[in-house]
Amino acid sequence: EWFDEMIWEWTMKPHYYQPNFRFYNYPYVYAQLFVFALYRKYKEEGQSFIPKFKKLLSAGGSLPPDKLGKIVGLDITKPDFWKLGIKQFEEFVNEFEKAID
């Protein structure tokens, strides 16, 4: 259910809808796929992944994305990295579909 004041909420983020800003949101997609790939690696490696993950977190924003990925064994320059994140996303979608059936 929508609140009356929410009818105009879309106007608060006009850059989403401006044609010359079409690449504005790609960092969000990249970050989400990175997180999905991290989760997938954790599921594959289990507890042995945790020290690498802690090292990644402790690096914060001090390293570029390719170096951060290498800490946990992800090479963001390779298609397999992207496929790993997409595979996890597909798994989440399948779980969701099962839950709503």
C-alpha positions in Angstrom: 0.0 0.0 0.0 1.3 3.5 -0.9 1.1 6.5 1.3 -0.2 9.6 -0.4 3.1 11.4 -0.1 4.9 8.6 -1.9 3.3 9.4 -5.2 6.0 11.9 -6.0 8.9 10.0 -4.4 10.3 9.1 -7.8 11.1 12.9 -8.4 13.6 12.9 -5.6 16.1 10.9 -7.8 15.8 12.5 -11.2 19.3 11.3 -12.3 17.9 7.8 -12.6 15.7 8.9 -15.5 18.0 11.4 -17.3 19.2 9.9 -20.6 22.8 11.1 -20.3 23.2 9.3 -17.0 22.5 5.9 -18.3 25.8 4.5 -16.8 25.2 6.1 -13.4 24.0 2.9 -11.7 26.5 0.4 -13.0 28.6 0.5 -9.7 25.6 -0.8 -7.8 25.2 -3.8 -10.2 29.0 -4.5 -10.0 28.9 -4.4 -6.2 25.9 -6.7 -6.0 27.6 -9.3 -8.3 30.7 -9.0 -6.2 28.8 -9.7 -3.0 27.0 -12.6 -4.7 30.4 -14.0 -5.8 31.7 -13.6 -2.3 28.8 -15.5 -0.9 29.2 -18.3 -3.4 32.9 -18.6 -2.5 32.0 -18.8 1.2 29.5 -21.6 0.4 32.1 -23.5 -1.6 35.0 -23.0 0.9 33.2 -22.9 4.2 35.1 -21.8 7.3 38.4 -21.6 5.4 37.0 -18.6 3.5 36.5 -16.5 6.7 40.1 -15.4 7.2 40.3 -14.2 3.6 37.0 -12.4 4.0 38.2 -10.6 7.1 41.3 -9.6 5.3 39.1 -8.2 2.4 37.0 -6.3 4.9 40.1 -4.9 6.7 41.4 -3.6 3.4 38.3 -1.4 3.1 38.6 1.0 0.2 42.4 1.1 0.3 42.8 -1.2 -2.8 41.3 -1.1 -6.2 38.6 -3.7 -6.9 40.8 -6.1 -8.8 43.2 -6.3 -5.9 40.4 -6.7 -3.4 39.0 -9.6 -5.4 42.4 -11.3 -5.4 42.4 -11.4 -1.6 39.6 -13.9 -1.7 40.5 -15.7 -4.9 38.3 -13.7 -7.4 39.7 -12.4 -10.6 37.2 -9.7 -11.7 38.9 -9.5 -15.1 37.7 -12.9 -16.1 34.2 -14.0 -17.2 34.1 -16.7 -14.5 33.9 -14.0 -11.9 30.7 -12.5 -13.4 29.3 -16.0 -14.0 29.8 -16.9 -10.3 27.8 -13.8 -9.2 25.1 -14.5 -11.8 24.9 -18.1 -10.8 24.3 -17.1 -7.2 21.6 -14.6 -8.2 19.9 -17.4 -10.2 19.9 -19.6 -7.1 18.4 -16.8 -5.0 15.6 -16.3 -7.7 14.9 -20.1 -7.7 14.7 -20.2 -3.9 12.3 -17.2 -4.0 10.1 -18.8 -6.6 9.9 -22.0 -4.5 9.0 -20.0 -1.4 6.1 -18.2 -3.1 4.6 -21.3 -4.8 
